[in-house]
Amino acid sequence: MDKVNLAIVGCGTISQLNAPGYLEHNDCDVVALYDPITERAERRASQWGIAPRFHESFEDVLNDSTVDAVELLTPTSLHTEQIIAALDAGKHVSCQKPIAGTVAETDAIAEAVARSDKTFRVTENFLYYPPIVKAKELIDSGATGELSMVRIRTVWSGIESNKSYEVEEGALDWRRDASLNAGGLIYDDGWHKVATAMWWAGDVERVSSIVTKTDDFMMESPSAAIWKYADKNCLAVFEYASAANMPLRTKYYPVDEFMEIIGTNGVLWVTRCTGEMLDMPPVVFHHDGTTTSYQVPMDWIESFKGAARDFVDSLIEERQPNMDIRFAKKVLQTTLAFYEASETEQWVRPETLT
């Protein structure tokens, strides 16, 4: 394969971030779009300056012999059925996170992956965000020394901080439906943070947490979780809070993160991610009695573009991109362990969740 013909399935809000990396890639053509609202797919095509085929159903996409791969930007409750159908139809699959709502569904996906000769990955854009990638490079180089603590703080604003970012009408409705989701923002947005912390430092041994439920199913704040990494004396701490009345500077969603990694040789900060709350360099490393700042691209959309590039490149190079089925299952189990630990008021080992 020297050119990837891609179909984007789901043209809602998140497609504004997922699509540009594919559209900019010289070895990728977005040849087909499908959305239950055809007018929305047509509007995206006009915005993106492309002339794809507009399919009337997901089945039509799978029957399109010119489509090599699909990018699934659909509600989580649809992922299992769509992933399995696409793999069985001979398509490469990139699917929006979270992978699924249950471990059993993920196991069913794993069976489909095992019997297919096509590539599958979960689209985890945080693993391609340049400040997070730079932090990974410093950790892997040994610059931070032996890690002892990873901290990730997430602040959500209740105010519509950026009215220029188009959020489709009804985009949050399915996310607020408890029958369609394993949890609220800690499940949906927290997946990013769990994936990042595991990518930096490895697998999880056990989890403890307090998850606060609110009248809004999505908003689980204040909440906090702690885990111990497997086979090392290192902890991770996750803090989730809402500053409901605070406008937050952002190009995208009203949320921002601050990440800290402490090792024997220094302290590493990633100071911004989704939003732009702090006027600081995106990566700061305190070490050897000095402070080093790293100026790397820090627009959040770069993480989505990186994810798109890697999927296309992986297909051409015949290699597995980030977040394969094994890693995705571990991230799901750990995210679900936050809820189990809070409900039982006990430590939970993620691998015991089935």
LOGU-456993 format. One line per 3 residues: number of its first residue (from 0); for each residue x negated, y negated, z negated of C-alpha. Coordinates in Angstrom, 3 decimals, decimal comma, always signed. Layout:
<recs>
NUM	X/Y/Z ~ ...
</recs>
This chain:
<recs>
0	+0,000/+0,000/+0,000 ~ -1,396/-3,375/+0,994 ~ +1,844/-5,360/+0,632
3	+4,573/-5,024/-2,001 ~ +8,197/-5,555/-0,980 ~ +10,009/-6,491/-4,179
6	+13,657/-6,690/-5,147 ~ +14,588/-8,882/-8,116 ~ +17,604/-7,517/-9,952
9	+19,188/-10,201/-12,129 ~ +18,960/-13,867/-11,167 ~ +19,876/-15,451/-14,491
12	+17,929/-17,799/-16,738 ~ +14,766/-15,753/-17,191 ~ +14,333/-15,295/-13,432
15	+13,185/-18,930/-13,316 ~ +10,065/-17,792/-15,175 ~ +9,608/-14,267/-13,826
18	+9,945/-15,003/-10,117 ~ +7,272/-17,695/-9,428 ~ +4,326/-15,320/-9,903
21	+5,751/-12,959/-7,314 ~ +6,622/-15,774/-4,929 ~ +3,075/-17,153/-5,131
24	+1,350/-13,789/-4,613 ~ -0,053/-13,377/-1,101 ~ +0,496/-9,614/-1,202
27	+4,114/-9,693/-2,358 ~ +7,328/-10,451/-0,516 ~ +10,588/-10,853/-2,422
30	+12,762/-9,171/+0,198 ~ +15,972/-8,598/-1,760 ~ +18,010/-10,088/-4,597
33	+20,898/-8,650/-6,543 ~ +23,026/-10,330/-9,172 ~ +26,637/-9,543/-10,116
36	+27,335/-13,196/-9,281 ~ +26,286/-13,401/-5,631 ~ +26,412/-17,203/-5,643
39	+23,757/-17,223/-8,353 ~ +21,436/-15,058/-6,257 ~ +22,026/-17,330/-3,272
42	+21,240/-20,389/-5,387 ~ +17,968/-18,846/-6,574 ~ +16,963/-17,999/-3,013
45	+17,550/-21,611/-2,021 ~ +15,538/-22,868/-5,004 ~ +12,691/-20,468/-4,227
48	+12,666/-21,169/-0,492 ~ +13,147/-17,544/+0,590 ~ +15,588/-15,700/+2,827
51	+16,074/-12,283/+1,219 ~ +18,805/-9,712/+1,672 ~ +21,608/-10,132/-0,862
54	+22,809/-6,773/-2,108 ~ +26,296/-6,201/-3,453 ~ +25,334/-3,554/-6,015
57	+22,341/-2,074/-7,790 ~ +22,928/+1,138/-5,851 ~ +22,520/-0,828/-2,623
60	+19,121/-2,028/-3,837 ~ +18,016/+1,553/-4,476 ~ +19,247/+2,606/-1,034
63	+17,229/-0,148/+0,637 ~ +14,311/+1,744/+2,176 ~ +12,304/-1,457/+2,653
66	+12,145/-2,092/-1,118 ~ +8,996/-0,713/-2,742 ~ +9,528/-2,009/-6,272
69	+12,156/-3,601/-8,475 ~ +11,860/-6,215/-11,200 ~ +14,737/-5,619/-13,628
72	+15,855/-8,847/-15,327 ~ +19,059/-7,414/-16,726 ~ +20,663/-7,068/-20,185
75	+18,899/-4,539/-22,402 ~ +21,928/-2,264/-22,572 ~ +21,575/-1,609/-18,823
78	+17,864/-0,827/-18,844 ~ +17,871/+2,913/-19,488 ~ +20,298/+3,795/-16,710
81	+18,720/+1,380/-14,239 ~ +15,113/+2,370/-14,940 ~ +15,857/+6,078/-14,563
84	+17,909/+5,546/-11,391 ~ +15,205/+3,377/-9,829 ~ +12,388/+5,812/-10,594
87	+14,441/+8,738/-9,313 ~ +15,123/+6,730/-6,133 ~ +11,386/+6,398/-5,557
90	+10,940/+2,776/-6,590 ~ +8,179/+1,309/-8,719 ~ +9,741/-0,371/-11,756
93	+8,930/-3,405/-13,863 ~ +11,547/-3,994/-16,546 ~ +12,187/-6,950/-18,829
96	+11,630/-6,300/-22,523 ~ +12,895/-4,838/-24,823 ~ +12,697/-1,493/-23,046
99	+15,916/-0,168/-24,621 ~ +18,053/-0,218/-27,747 ~ +17,128/+3,184/-29,192
102	+14,163/+5,515/-29,344 ~ +16,270/+8,278/-27,766 ~ +16,888/+6,082/-24,719
105	+13,171/+5,400/-24,487 ~ +12,461/+9,126/-24,588 ~ +14,882/+9,597/-21,676
108	+12,985/+6,927/-19,748 ~ +9,709/+8,688/-20,585 ~ +11,054/+11,890/-19,032
111	+11,901/+9,992/-15,841 ~ +8,429/+8,432/-15,793 ~ +6,834/+11,875/-16,227
114	+8,688/+13,385/-13,273 ~ +8,061/+10,378/-11,020 ~ +4,956/+9,499/-9,047
117	+5,878/+5,798/-9,225 ~ +4,549/+3,115/-11,560 ~ +6,578/+1,962/-14,562
120	+5,824/-0,857/-16,953 ~ +7,665/-3,158/-19,326 ~ +7,214/-6,833/-18,434
123	+5,498/-8,259/-21,528 ~ +4,424/-11,748/-20,572 ~ +2,716/-12,527/-23,914
126	-0,086/-10,097/-23,002 ~ -0,903/-12,375/-20,064 ~ -0,674/-15,754/-21,842
129	-4,180/-17,267/-21,472 ~ -4,628/-18,295/-25,167 ~ -3,571/-14,805/-26,323
132	-5,847/-13,221/-23,718 ~ -8,750/-15,410/-24,912 ~ -8,125/-14,304/-28,482
135	-8,196/-10,676/-27,318 ~ -11,533/-11,292/-25,582 ~ -13,049/-12,755/-28,758
138	-11,759/-9,867/-30,876 ~ -13,017/-7,219/-28,453 ~ -16,417/-8,914/-28,159
141	-16,921/-8,566/-31,904 ~ -17,029/-12,337/-32,444 ~ -14,393/-12,199/-35,202
144	-15,996/-9,206/-36,908 ~ -13,884/-6,602/-38,673 ~ -10,291/-7,804/-38,825
147	-8,464/-8,068/-42,142 ~ -5,346/-10,150/-41,333 ~ -3,145/-11,095/-38,387
150	-0,470/-13,728/-38,998 ~ +2,229/-14,799/-36,541 ~ +4,663/-17,567/-37,488
153	+7,728/-18,241/-35,347 ~ +9,861/-21,375/-35,733 ~ +13,192/-21,697/-33,955
156	+14,907/-25,044/-33,510 ~ +18,674/-25,217/-33,501 ~ +18,690/-28,258/-31,246
159	+18,748/-28,185/-27,460 ~ +15,250/-29,589/-27,241 ~ +14,817/-29,423/-23,478
162	+17,936/-30,145/-21,483 ~ +16,046/-29,934/-18,186 ~ +15,472/-26,188/-18,606
165	+18,500/-24,555/-17,050 ~ +20,163/-21,950/-19,290 ~ +22,894/-20,154/-17,371
168	+26,419/-20,359/-18,761 ~ +27,100/-17,247/-20,834 ~ +23,423/-16,271/-20,903
171	+23,503/-15,692/-24,655 ~ +26,888/-13,955/-24,835 ~ +25,594/-10,402/-24,447
174	+22,745/-11,104/-26,865 ~ +25,290/-12,009/-29,551 ~ +27,157/-8,705/-29,097
177	+26,135/-6,298/-31,868 ~ +27,453/-3,355/-29,842 ~ +24,927/-4,075/-27,083
180	+21,811/-4,875/-29,134 ~ +19,767/-3,255/-31,867 ~ +19,323/-6,650/-33,512
183	+19,101/-10,382/-32,981 ~ +16,080/-12,543/-32,256 ~ +13,714/-10,413/-34,345
186	+14,517/-7,532/-31,989 ~ +14,589/-9,553/-28,773 ~ +11,970/-12,274/-29,356
189	+10,130/-10,350/-32,077 ~ +9,200/-7,727/-29,484 ~ +6,694/-10,261/-28,076
192	+5,036/-10,732/-31,452 ~ +4,891/-7,011/-32,256 ~ +3,389/-6,248/-28,832
195	+0,797/-9,012/-29,263 ~ -0,281/-7,942/-32,743 ~ -0,584/-4,284/-31,669
198	-2,485/-5,234/-28,502 ~ -4,952/-7,194/-30,595 ~ -5,605/-4,675/-33,348
201	-3,971/-1,277/-32,780 ~ -1,248/+1,020/-34,015 ~ +0,921/+0,547/-37,096
204	+0,903/+2,787/-40,148 ~ +3,815/+1,412/-42,186 ~ +6,165/-1,587/-42,311
207	+7,964/-3,549/-45,042 ~ +10,331/-6,457/-44,431 ~ +13,218/-8,694/-45,411
210	+15,559/-9,527/-42,535 ~ +18,195/-12,159/-43,245 ~ +21,521/-11,717/-41,464
213	+23,534/-14,842/-40,618 ~ +26,937/-15,607/-39,125 ~ +25,188/-15,979/-35,769
216	+24,151/-12,427/-34,857 ~ +21,102/-13,721/-32,983 ~ +19,672/-15,953/-35,708
219	+17,941/-13,839/-38,379 ~ +16,270/-16,464/-40,520 ~ +14,464/-16,720/-42,830
222	+12,865/-13,310/-42,379 ~ +9,432/-11,868/-43,004 ~ +7,674/-8,596/-42,319
225	+4,332/-7,081/-43,198 ~ +2,609/-4,035/-41,862 ~ -0,579/-2,117/-42,418
228	-2,519/-1,138/-39,344 ~ -3,392/+2,522/-38,969 ~ -6,952/+3,617/-39,739
231	-8,201/+0,207/-40,839 ~ -8,016/-2,147/-43,812 ~ -6,035/-4,786/-41,944
234	-2,559/-6,244/-42,415 ~ -0,213/-8,169/-40,146 ~ +2,313/-10,710/-41,443
237	+5,258/-12,044/-39,437 ~ +7,253/-15,095/-40,501 ~ +10,522/-16,146/-38,876
240	+12,152/-19,462/-39,790 ~ +14,563/-22,000/-38,363 ~ +14,162/-25,774/-38,460
243	+17,738/-26,243/-37,346 ~ +17,744/-30,044/-37,198 ~ +14,278/-30,541/-35,747
246	+13,847/-31,397/-32,074 ~ +10,981/-29,317/-30,730 ~ +8,756/-30,391/-27,868
249	+9,023/-27,693/-25,232 ~ +9,355/-27,128/-21,498 ~ +11,382/-24,003/-22,110
252	+13,183/-22,517/-25,124 ~ +13,304/-24,366/-28,497 ~ +10,829/-22,059/-30,234
255	+7,119/-22,144/-30,979 ~ +4,516/-19,862/-32,511 ~ +1,299/-20,210/-34,489
258	-1,056/-17,226/-34,715 ~ -4,024/-16,651/-37,016 ~ -6,561/-13,818/-36,941
261	-8,965/-13,456/-39,854 ~ -12,082/-11,335/-39,590 ~ -15,321/-10,933/-41,472
264	-17,090/-13,365/-39,115 ~ -14,475/-16,089/-38,742 ~ -10,937/-17,322/-38,383
267	-9,237/-17,579/-35,004 ~ -6,130/-19,654/-34,238 ~ -3,762/-19,590/-31,277
270	-1,944/-22,870/-31,816 ~ +0,838/-22,852/-29,234 ~ +2,850/-20,502/-27,111
273	+6,480/-20,920/-26,030 ~ +6,671/-24,530/-27,193 ~ +4,268/-27,428/-27,703
276	+4,659/-28,331/-31,348 ~ +0,997/-28,968/-32,192 ~ -1,400/-31,418/-30,560
279	-4,405/-29,101/-30,797 ~ -6,552/-27,042/-28,458 ~ -4,716/-23,791/-27,668
282	-7,480/-21,618/-29,144 ~ -9,636/-22,617/-32,123 ~ -12,374/-20,422/-33,633
285	-13,917/-21,241/-37,036 ~ -17,256/-19,424/-37,368 ~ -20,894/-19,859/-38,377
288	-20,164/-23,112/-40,188 ~ -18,686/-24,714/-37,085 ~ -15,496/-24,872/-35,059
291	-15,268/-23,970/-31,374 ~ -12,274/-25,010/-29,296 ~ -11,299/-23,272/-26,067
294	-9,330/-25,135/-23,426 ~ -7,492/-22,528/-21,386 ~ -4,223/-22,877/-19,431
297	-1,439/-23,240/-21,989 ~ +1,765/-23,646/-20,032 ~ +3,932/-20,681/-21,070
300	+4,942/-19,968/-17,479 ~ +1,344/-18,889/-16,827 ~ +2,049/-15,776/-18,898
303	+4,892/-14,791/-16,572 ~ +2,797/-15,508/-13,503 ~ +0,016/-13,336/-14,897
306	+2,440/-10,498/-15,549 ~ +3,763/-10,691/-11,990 ~ +0,266/-10,762/-10,497
309	-0,819/-7,739/-12,481 ~ +2,204/-5,674/-11,440 ~ +1,612/-6,375/-7,744
312	-2,144/-5,843/-8,043 ~ -1,651/-2,593/-9,964 ~ +0,505/-1,161/-7,203
315	-2,025/-2,075/-4,531 ~ -4,943/-0,815/-6,640 ~ -3,024/+2,293/-7,776
318	-3,537/+1,756/-11,502 ~ -1,315/+1,437/-14,565 ~ -0,601/-2,168/-15,649
321	-0,138/-3,317/-19,248 ~ +2,675/-1,893/-21,389 ~ +3,173/+1,644/-20,164
324	+5,903/+3,888/-21,561 ~ +3,754/+5,060/-24,478 ~ +2,949/+1,546/-25,682
327	+6,534/+0,418/-25,090 ~ +7,890/+3,201/-27,286 ~ +5,531/+2,273/-30,122
330	+6,532/-1,384/-29,917 ~ +10,219/-0,457/-29,999 ~ +9,749/+1,861/-32,982
333	+7,860/-0,833/-34,886 ~ +10,436/-3,513/-34,108 ~ +13,260/-1,227/-35,225
336	+11,250/-0,440/-38,374 ~ +11,652/-4,093/-39,422 ~ +15,395/-3,511/-39,745
339	+15,087/-0,070/-41,325 ~ +12,646/-1,322/-43,952 ~ +14,869/-4,266/-44,825
342	+18,007/-2,130/-45,120 ~ +16,386/+0,613/-47,198 ~ +14,051/-1,668/-49,169
345	+11,354/+0,935/-48,508 ~ +8,176/+1,161/-46,489 ~ +8,903/+2,682/-43,080
348	+6,527/+4,553/-40,801 ~ +7,523/+3,617/-37,234 ~ +6,707/+7,008/-35,728
351	+9,419/+8,608/-37,927 ~ +12,160/+6,664/-36,107 ~ +13,764/+8,829/-33,436
</recs>
